[in-house]
Amino acid sequence: MNVNVLKAIGVAVIVLLLAVAYNMYSSSVENDFKDISRTETYRMGDHFTGFYHRPGCPKLKQAQGGGIRFESNEAARAEGYSPCKRCDPDGPNE
């Protein structure tokens, strides 16, 4: 086989693997929040990062030393916390 043909096949395989990996990652991020309750009544703040999260946010689970409980998004913002970009605590409850 020609070397150029082998290179083209190798590139095609890599692109295919990257596409499959991205699809798997996207669906896992989507499923991270399927089990979050519709009746959330509080938010949790991570004092190390300065972000507040939904109670079931995977990013909050990684936080060191627990978190600070806020009764609302407004209370968290009043303390200087920013919303998490992953769980979108200001967005609609799913």
C-alpha positions in Angstrom: 0.0 0.0 0.0 1.0 3.5 -0.6 2.3 5.5 2.4 -0.2 8.3 1.7 -3.1 5.9 1.8 -2.0 4.5 5.2 -1.7 8.1 6.5 -5.2 8.9 5.3 -6.6 5.8 6.9 -4.9 6.6 10.2 -6.3 10.2 10.1 -9.8 8.8 9.4 -9.6 6.4 12.3 -8.4 9.2 14.7 -11.2 11.5 13.6 -13.8 8.7 14.0 -12.5 7.9 17.6 -12.6 11.6 18.5 -16.2 11.9 17.2 -17.3 8.9 19.2 -15.5 10.1 22.4 -17.1 13.6 22.1 -20.6 12.0 21.6 -20.1 9.9 24.7 -18.9 12.9 26.8 -21.8 15.0 25.6 -24.4 12.4 26.6 -22.7 11.9 30.0 -22.8 15.6 30.8 -26.5 15.7 29.8 -27.3 12.7 32.1 -25.4 14.2 35.1 -28.5 16.3 35.8 -31.4 14.0 35.0 -31.8 12.9 38.6 -31.7 16.4 40.2 -35.0 17.1 42.1 -37.5 19.5 40.6 -38.1 20.9 44.1 -34.7 22.3 44.8 -34.9 24.8 47.6 -31.3 25.7 48.2 -27.9 26.2 46.5 -24.5 25.3 47.7 -21.5 27.6 47.5 -17.9 26.5 47.1 -15.8 29.0 49.1 -12.6 27.9 47.4 -13.8 28.7 43.8 -16.4 31.3 44.6 -19.1 29.5 42.6 -22.6 28.3 43.7 -24.2 25.1 42.5 -27.3 23.0 42.4 -27.2 20.5 45.2 -26.4 17.5 42.9 -23.8 19.2 40.8 -20.8 17.0 40.1 -18.4 20.0 40.4 -19.6 20.6 44.0 -18.9 16.9 44.8 -15.2 17.6 43.9 -15.1 20.6 46.3 -12.7 20.3 49.2 -14.1 21.0 52.7 -17.8 20.9 51.9 -19.7 24.1 51.0 -21.9 26.9 52.2 -25.7 26.6 52.0 -27.7 29.4 50.5 -31.5 29.6 50.5 -31.6 31.2 47.0 -29.6 32.3 44.1 -30.0 35.9 45.2 -28.5 35.1 48.6 -25.5 33.5 46.9 -24.9 36.4 44.6 -25.3 38.8 47.5 -22.3 37.1 49.2 -20.2 37.5 46.0 -20.6 34.0 44.5 -21.0 33.4 40.8 -23.2 30.7 39.2 -21.6 27.4 38.1 -21.3 27.1 34.3 -21.9 23.4 34.4 -25.1 23.0 36.4 -26.5 26.5 35.6 -28.2 27.1 39.0 -29.9 30.2 37.6 -31.5 28.2 34.7 -34.9 26.4 34.8 -35.2 23.4 37.0 -35.3 20.3 34.9 
